[in-house]
Amino acid sequence: MSSAKARHALRLSARVSAELLLVLVMLAVSLWLLGRMWSVVWPLVVGLLLTTLTWPAARFLRRRGWPPALAASLVTVVFLLVAAGVVALIAVPVASQSGELTDGVVEGIQKLREWAAGPPLNIGDAQINKAFDTAVARAQEGVGSMVTTVVTGVSTVVNGVITAVLALFLMFFFLKDGPRFLPWLARQLPGRFATDVPIVFARGWATLGSFVRSQAAVGLLDAVLIGLGLWILGVPLVLPLAVLTFVSAFVPIIGALFAGFVAVLIALVSNGPTDALVVLAIIVVVQQLEGNVFQPMIQSRGLGLHAAVVLLAVTLGGSLAGIVGSLLAVPIAALIAVVWNYVREQLSEPPREPDGTDEPDTAAPVPS
């Protein structure tokens, strides 16, 4: 073994470890600051998400010659009217039926527990019973949190009023002055940051807008089709289940599984195993249509994230920040991917130009 090579490898490992440790410390400090400023960051995030939904309408009006302030005002007023209609027609009934939805899920889990304890499975192990008890507790917490998130996100709870008002004001200013932000930012930054940072911001905005609008459209289609199937079968709590399906669409993969599981449990409790199997078949068919027809048609380009990355991001987000973390995990992962791809583009070596000395022989082979 070469002592010089061993020392070089050790020094290199130490240097890389120290640099990685500094990066982790900086990340921890950033997350701590983010938590301290969450009362400001959360309205900013909500305002950005609302802007991604309403920006196409404002852009349409601006291209037709409307002044930016007038276009932003009209879009904001229309959004407020739509939000008020959603609160009156959907959010309030959903909130009033959330207790029934939670009780139905718990009763469905208990039925599954009884079925597992009987023939042919005859499962009576204490650990299995403990797992079912844990599932009951998490179902109560999960369904309640999901429905509460739907209601508070609209504005009917006192704790969400300040966030809703700030988010609406920020949405108005983003719609009005958003196109002037990147040129202003470029003038404030030195050197090549004036070019790199606006490009990354523009790509991140396009990715975020594509995700939010496509997931909203796909979630709406899922909610309508699955809700229609539940209504035809006579399954109760159709409206809360449809809203749950729509909200769950913003949590890829896991959200669809959760909403489908809740719908099947409610059908099992209210209508019996036959209708529960029919509901399961309807959900599978709708999910297949979503993955193979709806999403390719609505979403022009994907997020560029592997399914395993999506699962890990949702799991990590849920463990760190609950329902809010699950909802924001995939967009944050997509934005990180945008930054990483741009950095990789800048660090990669340009392709070498052919110098003409190694041109392949294009002459036809001479048969022997």
Secondary structure, DSSP 4 states (H G I P E B T S, - for coil): --HHHHHHHHHHHHHHHHHHHHHHHHHHHHHHHHHHTHHHHHHHHHHHHHHHHHHHHHHHHHHTT--HHHHHHHHHHHHHHHHHHHIIIIIHHHHHHHHHHHHHHHHHHHHHHHHHHSTTT----HHHHHHHHHHHHHHHHHHHHHHHHHHHHHT-SHHHHHHHHHHHHHHHHHHHHGGGHHHHHHHHS-TTHHHHHHHHHHHHHHHHHHHHHHHHHHHHHHHHHHHHHHHHHT-S-HHHHHHHHHHHTTSTTHHHHHHHHHHHHHHHHHH-HHHHHHHHHHHHHHHHHIIIIIHHHH-SS-----HHHHHHHHHHHHHHHHHHHHHHHHHHHHHHHHHHHHHHHHHSPPPPPP-SSS----SPPPP-
